[in-house]
Amino acid sequence: MNRVALDLGFIQIYWYSIFILLGLLVGLAVIYKEIKKQNINTDFFTNLAFYSIIIGIISARLYYVLFNLDYYSQNILEIFEIWNGGLAIHGGLIGGGLFALFYCHKYKVNIYRIFDICVVGLILAQAIGRWGNFFNQEAYGMLTTKETLLSLHIPEFVINGMFINGEYYHPTFLYESIWNLLGFIVLIIIRKVFKYLKTGQLTGVYLVWYSVGRIFIEGMRTDSLMLGGIKVAQLVSIILIIAGIILIIIRKKGSRFDNLYREGEKNEVRF
């Protein structure tokens, strides 16, 4: 499979980069639509998104490199070759999330509301971005057979792409992409249907939904980041599930009319 989408001679554009960028653009489009609905100043959010994305990408790469330090300490220049893959979503979530906390605190903006708005676009971006792994032939799972993959009604072009070094592998990138797409639908439904949804609860649902799927899918992967004999993504996912459940419960406290998510439609957040 050709990982290069466009070869201009002086520069090569990789499918991995295209799908990461496409995911970001689609996710941001979804977020901006809700930002305007919630009367949140777009200048504020543009600055927040710009720096959060940059810091998120850097932290996603650093996270991956740190757990492969033996290799990258011998191949320093490859640290900067992010088009070859190696962006850990958990690292991006930590780095981007911490910056968002700082930025919202600085301008006295409700961080729960901002996170609730962002997670809907974020999980859709994750669903799209995972397809970059397909073209890099990475983030795949255990050995399997073509017959098994056909029985799962997986598209033939995906099956062909999972034929690596003479063997077929489970397309775990696809499983996670589908899980995230379902998560996007679930979050949209919750946001529209639950009249007394509190700020922060949607973020809690995101943390639980994404992490539950990641635990099971990571169990199938053969290229996981490891901490001793533990898969790091599974450990972090367990922590995020606990955090998500706590967030849902804590934010539910008080009158059901307090801290409602929909209140943002009536109050302008200025910058």
Secondary structure by P-SEA (a helix, b strand, c coil): ccccccccccbbbbaaaaaaaaaaaaaaaaaaaaaaaacccaaaaaaaaaaaaaaaaaaaaaaaaaaaaaaaaaccccccccccccccaaaaaaaaaaaaaaaaaaacccaaaaaaaaaaaaaaaaaaaaaaaaaacccccccccaaaaaaacccaaaaaaaccccccccaaaaaaaaaaaaaaaaaaaaaacccccccaaaaaaaaaaaaaaaaaaaaacccccccccccaaaaaaaaaaaaaaaaaaaaaccccccccccccccccccc
